[in-house]
């Protein structure tokens, strides 16, 4: 079974949701077996010309299902709604293997 990684790019448009989101999402990530690999505003673009997000977050999951369970957890729903309403966010789920060979 492969590990999976959530890769998020987040730029807040208001700060109201952040304290509640951080406290609860940290707890829920752990509940679903996730582990933060990176959660930082310190990053640099090495290629491309699009605007960089304020934050980049990488979460390791023990399985694809664990990541989906986190995203679909009813406890997470109001915090996800707060983040998506109060930020420009992009979230991709990557399988932790080299599919190119």
N, C-alpha and C positions, 0 to 999 in steps of 0.2 A: 504494500500500500504506500502510495506517495504522500509526502507532505505537501501542503499548499501554502501559498503566501498571498495575503491581502496586501495590495499596494495602493495606498491612498495619497491623493494630492488634495489639500484643503486650503482654501483662502477664505477666512472669515469676512463676512460683509457686515456683521455686528457681533458684539462680544457677549450678548446676554445668555446664550445657550452654553457657553464654554465650561463654567465651573460645574454645573450639574452633569453635563455630558462626560467630562473627563472622569469624574468620580464614579459614575455608573458604568461607563463603557469599560473602564479598567477592570472592574469587578466582573462584568459579563464576559469579557474576553477570557479571563481566567476560568470562569465557570465552564466555558466551552472548550477548554484545553488549549487556548491560544497563548502565544508568548510574543511580546513586543521585541522586534529585532532593532527597529529604529523608530523614533518619534521625535522629530527635530525640525527646527527652522534653519539649521546650519547645513546648507547644501549648495552646490553650484552646478550650473548647466555646463556640460562639456560639449554638447552638440545640439544643433537646432536653434531656432530663433523665436519660439513662442515664449510668452511670459511665464516665469517660474511661479509656482504656488508658494504661499506663505509657509506651509508645513508639508512634510513628507512623512508618511507613516508606513512601516512594514510590520505585518503581524504574521507569525508562523502558526499554521494550524496542523493538527495531527492528521486531518483528512479533509476532503472537500465537504463532506457532510457536516463536520464540526463548524466550518465557516458558514455554511448555509443555515445551520441551526442557530448560530449567533445572530445572523442577519434577520432571521424570522422569529427570534425570541420575543414574545409579547412584552417582556420587561424592557427590551431595547427599543421597541417601536416609537415611544414618545421622544426618546433621545435622538434617534435617527431623524425623526421629523424636525426636531429642533436644529440639528446640524445642517440638514439639507435646506431648511428655510433660512438659516443664518450664515450660509457660506456657498461658495462655488466649490463643489467637491467632485472628484472622480475616484472610482474604486474599481480596481481590476483584481481578479482572482487568478493566480498563476499556479500551475502544477509544478512541483519542484523537481523537474527532470529536464534533460536535454532532448527535446523532441526532434532536433536537427541531426541527431546521430551521434 
